[in-house]
Amino acid sequence: MKEQVEVKELKEGRYVIIDDEACIIKSIAKSKPGKHGAAKARIDAIGIFDNQKRSTVSSVSTKVYVPIVERKSAQVLSISGNMAQIMDLADFTTFEIPIPEEYMGKVKEGEEIQYLSALEKMKIDMRV
């Protein structure tokens, strides 16, 4: 899910879609309008799911898409290698999700974890 907003409404720490990837905004630099052009904004962001740095420059009145990022709770049913089978605690759907390197050993069977969901992608995120 995503919604459309103007670039001038974006803020650092919020989300934006750049190159079809959900990203968290790290910085926004706005320039003043020139003699023949509109004000521009440079957005620097990092992908939520792939940690790639991305940037874009556009007019502040341009409409961009913002992903709906949801933080959900799930219970770990089983662990096999670097994959965890988890069950969402709200709707009880089960699915497999990779365990990030930084959470290896911290994710344990039977425990409750947090995960992010946006643009039909999911990622374990134990930071609260």
N, C-alpha and C positions, 0 to 999 in steps of 0.2 A: 504494500500500500504506500501511496505517496500523495503529496499535495503540492500545489503550485504557489510560490510566493515571489515577490520582487526581491532582487539582490539587496536593495537598501534595507530590507527588513532582517537580513541575516546577522547573526552575532557569533562571536568566538565561543567555542564550546558546544554549539548547536550542530545539527547535521545538514548535509547537502548531498545531492547526487552529482558526481563528476565522472564522466566516461562510464555511465551505467553502473557505478559502484557507490554504495553508501559510504560517506566520509564524514569525519568529525572536523570541524573548522578550527584551525590553529591560529590563523591570522587573517585579517581583512584590512587592506590598504585602499582608501578611497582618494581619488584625485579630484581637483576642482574642475568644473566645466571650462572648456577653452572657448576661443572666439568662434570656432565653427563646429564644436562637438559637445556632446553631453558628458557628464561626469562618469568616470570609469571606476571600477572596483576590481582589485586583484585579490582572489581568494586562494589561500594556501591551506590544504587539508591533507589528512592521512586516512586511507581506507580502513574501515572498521574490521573487515574480514581478511584483508591481505597486507595491511600495514605499508602500502605503497604511498609515497608522497605524490600528490597531484595538485596542480594549480590551474586556475582559469582566470581570464580577464574578460569582463563584459561591462556593458552600460549598467548603471545602478537601477535603471527602470526595466531592465530585462527580467522576464519571469524565468525562474529556475524551479526544479523539482526538489522537494525536501522529503526524505524517507520517513515513514512512521516507524521509529525504532522502539520495540517493546522489550522490557526486561521481565522475564518470566522465571518461575520456580519449577524445578523438576526433581524427581528422585532418581538416583542412579540404580538401575536394575542389575547390570552386569558390566564388566570391563574385559575387553579382549584386545591385548596389545595396546595400541594408542587410540582405540575406539571405545566409546561408552554407549551403552544402550540406556536411554533415559525415558522417563514417563512424565509428561507435563502434568502438574498438580491441579491445573484448572479444568482441562478437558480430557485428561487421561489418555492422550495419544502417546504412542511409543515410537521412538525413532533412534537411529544411531547418529552420533556426533563425534567428530575427532576431538581428542584431548590435546590442548595446546602444550607445548614443551614446558612452559613455566608452571603448569598445574599438574604435571606428572607426579604421582605419589601423593598428591593432595586430594585428588578425586577418589573417593572410596565407595564401594558398593553399599547400598542401603542409605546413604547420606543424601541430604538435600543440597542442590546446587542452584546457582543462578545462570541463566543464559540469555543472550541477546538474539532477537529475531527481527530481520529487516530484509525487504526485497526477496523473500523466499530463501534466505540464507540464515544459518544459525551458528552461534559461537558461544562456547562456555566462557563466562565472565564472572569470576568469584569476587571481584571488587564490589563492595556495597557502598 
